[in-house]
Amino acid sequence: MLTHTAASSPSESSAAPYTSPDAQQGPPVDEGEVREVTIETLGEQGDGIAKVEHGYVVIVDGGHPGEVVDVKIQTVRENVAFAEIVADDS
């Protein structure tokens, strides 16, 4: 009986880690989300390139290297998101 209990525990334990990595594999941003990013470089089309968690790339329309800006995520894809700078109207 002790062997049976030990065999059950690892299968229960392995279920929890399976859920966690699955959540990390998706994009770390959501459409409509506003967040602060630092523009690191320019892309081929002249848009700003920022990186967030896990090296995920956010392309920022009108961003310039070195800027720290608030952006609104417009489109999310598996490997890249597209965002626009949020105007600071305060």
Buried (B, 14 or more C-beta within 10 A) or exposed (E): EEEEEEEEEEEEEEEEEEEEEEEEEEBBBEEEBEBEBBBBEEEEEEBBBBBBEEEBBBBBBEBEEEBEBEBBBBEBEEEBBBBBBEEEEE
